[in-house]
Amino acid sequence: MTLHPPVTVNGRTYRWMEQSLVVVCVDGCEFDYINKAVAAGVAPFLRHMMTSGSAFEADCVVPSFTNPNNLSIVTGVPPAVHGICGNYFFDRDANAEVMMNDPKYLRAGTILAAFAGAGAKVAVVTAKDKLRSLLGHHLAGICFSAEKADQCTPARNGIERVIELVGKPLPSVYSADLSEFVFAAGVKLMESQRPDLMYLSTTDYVQHKAPPGAPAANAFYAMMDYYLARLGALGATIALTADHGMNDKSGADGQPNAIYLQDLLDGWLGQGAARVILPITDPYVMHHGALGSFATAYLPPGTDFPGVIRRLSEVDGIHLAIPNAEACTRFELPPDRLGDVIIISEKHVVLGTSKARHDLSGLDAPLRSHGGISEQNVPLLFNRRTSGLPGKARMRNFDIMDIALNHLHG
């Protein structure tokens, strides 16, 4: 048996895998989804993980969005280090609002790439293609999305004929099938390639539509449970967490309970004087209409910053409005990639730009969304027992690799 030295990435050291490790990021998974699926008797493997393995509550990164948290999980550090603080941001250098899915915005290497560089066999499967290039940055291994599984090439993805391998048709991006394809691909890769380290990242289509315990939610977790059990039966260590939770954001009338910040600031400072950025923004707006619980605003020179912050703080439904420096220290974010003010809404409230700019025609159910502190609670589950964990007040979702590689036994 070859003994591999530990791998150090971004100041954290990780022991080599004793057996294949599968790290799963379940998009939009607050703990209540798992608890209710287990209580309903549809998730026996998840029950096993919670009773015979290890289960913890943890905090995700704020803003509680997909890109910042997935990149924290695979780098082991917060956005202040890796640089990805949203799905979308204002690039001051380019003077443009852009998606933050280009690897040029990544400021730290990933644990995935480091292990691959040290000789490990690494595979990554993500639901949406928006994450693929970030997760696969400098990765010598397999990396593809379920969304574009029909377009895989050895040069770009380290694999081809994925549809044939998985044995399922290309799924719709707006479906639970997209996540099922991720899990099915993970099982097929474990059977055929036996990766040392595999990262699976799903989509939150179901969580945006259905609350914990709803039939659609329980069906989703039953599906996931089936594939996790298959991975467990193949001898894999399984570590599961989430990028964020999810909450109902609708009013009594069933319409989004939204505060439109650009409209507010236009009224206070003049039309277009301020710029509001919603980091939840991505190409998949039918999920949420680009309405989330975290926003940042760029204010014009000469603005009475304390006065604007005070007025924002007084708006019903806003939980927090604080200056850039305070927010970036508190939430470990990169100051140069956020505006002058950071705004976080209350649990059942979302933030928008101008009401006229949000197309909500795709919402076919009461809005459920995320982004704030209220969606910070996420699960950390392992199918093995932990040992030697350092005492700390609260674990983070990006501690998952450290726990899985350094603190599991049995």
N, C-alpha and C positions, 0 to 999 in steps of 0.2 A: 504493500500500500504506500503510495506516494504521499509524503507529508508536504502540504503547501503552507507557506508562511502567511501570516495575516495580511490583509489589505487595508491600507489607511486612505481614507477619502475625506477631505474637508475637515481634518482634525479629529476624525473618529476612526477607530481601528476595529475591523471586523474579522472574525475567524473564518476560515474556509468552511464550506458546507460539509457536514457529516453525511448528509443525504440530500437528495434534490429538494430545494426550497422553492415553494410557490408563494409569492406575495400577491395578495389580491386587494385591490382598491375598489370597493363597491360604491359607485357614485351615488351620493344623496342618501346614504344609509345611516340614519340615526338608530340608536340602540333599540328603540321601541319596535321597529320593523322586525328585528330578529326575535325579540321577546315574544311578540304576538304570533309570529310564525311558529315558534317553538311551542307556545301554549296551545296553538291550534293542532299540534301534532303533525305538521307537514314538513318539519325540518329536523329529522332525527340526528343528522350529522352535526348540525349546528348545536343541537342540545348536547351532543357528545363533547364538542369543543368547549362548551361552557361548563360542563360538569367534570369531565375527565382531563381536559386540557387546561387552558388558562384564559380568563376573560377579565378585561379591564375597561373602564371608561377612560377616555382620553380627550384631549382638545385638538382640534384641527387648527390650521393657520387661518387667521383673519387678514384679508377678506376670505370668507368661506366659499371659495369658488374652485373650479376644477383645476385649472392650470397651476395656480400657486401651490395647491396641496399635493398634486401628483408630483410636482418637481421637488417639493420638500421631502416627500416620502423617498424618492429615488436619489436624493443628494444627502439626506440626513441632517439638513440644516434649514433655517427659516429663509424667507424671501430676501431679507437684508443681505444674505450671503449669495444666494443663487440668482437673485435679480428678477424673478418672475413673480410679479405682484398682482396679476390679473389675467383675464383672457384677452383684454383689450386695454390700450392706454394711449396717452398723448406722447408721441415721440418728439421731444423738444428739438432734437438735432434735425429731424426731417420736417418739423413743423406740420405734422400730420397725425391724425388719429388712426391707429393701426392695430391689427391683431398681434398679440404677443406670442406667436407660435413659431417664430423663426429662431433657430439656435443661436443666431448672433446676439440675441438678448440674454442668453444664459451666461452667468458669470462664475459658474462652478461646475466641476465634473460630476458625473453620476456614479453611484456605486455599481450600477449595471455595467457601465463601460470599463470601470476599473477592474472588476472581476474578469470581464472578457479579455481585457488586456493582459491579465495575469494568467490566462490560459483556461478559464472556465467556459463552459458551454452555456450561453445566455440566450434566452428568448423573451420577447416582449410582444404582447397582443393587447391592443387598445381598441375600444369601440369606435371612437371618432378619429378621423384622420388628423384633426387639429393638434393632437398630442403626439403623433407618431414621430415627427422630426425632432421634437424636444427630447422625448424619452430615448430616442435612438441616436442622440448626438455622440459621435465618436465611438459608437458601439459596433464591435466586430462580432456580429451574431445575427439572429433572426429578429426582425422588428416590422410588424405590419398592423394595419387597422382592419377591423371587420367591415368598416364602411367601404374600403377599397380593396377587399380581399381578392377581387377578380383581376386586379392590376399589378399583382406582386411579381417582382423580378429578382433573380439572384443578386444583381448588382445593387439594387436599391433596398431590398428587403431581406436578403439572405435566404430567400426561399421562393419557390414558384408553385403553381398548381395548388393553391391553398383551398380553393373551392372543392377540388377533387379530394384533397386530403381530409377535409372536414366532413364532406358528404352532406352539406346543407347548401341551399341556394343563397345567393347574396341577399342579405337582409335589408329591409328598409331602415334608414337612419332614425325614423320616427316609429320605433317599435321595440318591444321587449326582445324580439328576435336578435337584435343587434348585440345585446349582452349575452344571450344564449350562444351566439356564434363564438364570442370570446371564450366562454367556458368550454365549449365543444372543441375549439381549436387547441385550448390548453391541454385537454385530455389526449387528443391525437398527437400533439407534440411530445407529451410525456411518454406515450406509448412508443413513438417512432424515433424520437431524437434523444430522449432522456436528458434534458438540459439540467445543468447543475443549479441554475438560478433562473426562475421564470417570473415575470411580472405580468399580471392580468388586470386591466382597468376597464370598467364597464361604463354604461351610460345611465343617467338618472331619468330616463323617459317615464318609467313606471312611477317613480317616487314623486315626479312632478304632477302625476295624474291621480294617484291613490294614496290615502293616508295609511299609517300602520294598521294592520288587521283587516283591511279591506280585501275582498276576494281577489282582486288583481294583484295586490301586494303580496298576499300569501301565496298565490300561484307563482309569482316571480321568485320568492325565496325558496319555495319547494323545488323549482327548477334549479336554482343555484345550489341548493343542498345536494341534489342528485349528482351534479358534476364534482362538487367538493368531495363527496364520498368516494367517487371514482378515483380522484387524485389521491385521496388518502389510502385507498386500497392498492394503489400503485407504489406505495411506500414513501410518498412525499411528505415533507414537513409543510404545513399550511399555516400561513400568517395572514390574517384578514383585518383590514381597517376600512375607513371611508375618507373621502376628501371633504365631506361636509354633511350636515344634517339637512332637514327640510321642514318647512312650516307652512301652514295655511296663511295666505296673505290676502284673503278676500273679506269684504264687508258683509253685512247682513243681506244686502241685495245681490250677493253673488259676484259682484264686480270687484276688480282689483282695488285694494285699499292703498292707493298710491299718492305720494307727494311728488309733484313735478317741480324739481329744483330749478331747472332752467327758467321756467315761467316765473318762479318766485324771484330769482336773482335778476331777471330782465326787468321785473317791476321795481326792484329796489335800486339797481345800478344803471339801467338803460339797456335797450335791446342789444343783445350780443356782446355786452361788455365783459361778462364772465363766460367761462367755458366749463360745462359740467360733463364729466366722463363717468360712464358706468362700466366698471371692469367686468361685469357679467356678460357683456355683449359678445356674441359669437355668431357664426352663420346659422345656428339652429334655433331661431327665435320662436318657433312654434311652441317650444317647451314653456317659455316664460315671458315672451314679448319684450325681452331685454329689461325686465323689471326685477331688480334684486335689492338687497338691504344694505348695500355698501356703495358709496359714491365719493368722488373727489371733485373739487371745484378749483379752477384757476381764476384768480381775481385780478382785475387790471391794476396797474401801478397807481398809487395814491388812494387806494381803497382804505376805508376805515375797517381794517381786518377784525379787530376786537368787536366792533359794532356789528358786522355781518355775522360773526360767529355767535354773538349773543342773540341776534334775531333768529338765526337758524335753530339755536338751542331751545328757543321758546315755541317753536312750531310743534303743534300737537302731533305725536307719532315719531318724532326724531329722538332717538335715544342718546346720541352723542354727536357733537360737532366740535372738533378740536383742530388746532393748527398742525401743519405738516410735521414739525419736529417732534411734538408730543405724541402724535399718532404713530410715527415711524419708530420711536423708542418703545412705546407700549406694545405695538404689534410686530416689531422686528421686521420692518419694511424698508425698502430702498428709497430714501427721500427724493432722489432726482427723478423718480418715475411716478410720482404722485403730485397732486396739485397743492395749492396753498392751504386748503381746508379738507379734512376728511369727515364725511357724514355717514353715520350708521343709524338705521331706523330701528324701531321697536319690533318685537317678535312677529306681529301680525301685520306689518306695514312694509311696503316696498318704495323704492325711490326711482324716479324717472327723470328724463331731461324735460322736454316740452311735451305736453299731452298729445299734440298733433303729430309728433315724430314717432310715436309708438303704435305699431300695427298689432292690434290684439285680436284680429280676426281668426287667428289660428288657435286661440284658446277655446277648447271645447269642454272645459271643466273649470271649476273655481280654481283660481291661481294658487299654486304652491311654489314657493321659491326659497332663496337662501342668500347668503352673503354676509350676514351680520354675526354678532356675538351669540345670538340666540340659536344659531345653527352650528355652534362650535363643538358640541358634544358628539363624539363618535366612538364606535367600538374598537377594541383591540382584542382579537381572538387568536388563539394558537391551539393546534391539536396536540401539543405537548406541554408538559409542566415547565414552569419557569424556576430558576434558581439564581441566587446571587444578584438579584436586582437591587440597584442602589436606591435608598430611600429618597423619594422626592414627593412634593405635594401633589403633582399632577403630571401624568405622562402625556406625551404628544404623539400624534399619528406618525410623525417622522422619526419616532424612536423604534419603529417596527423592525427595521433591519438589524438594529443593535440588539434588540431583544431576541429576535429569531436566530441570529448567528452567534451571539455571545452568552445568552442566558436561558437556553432551553435544554432540557434533558428528558430522557425516557422515551 
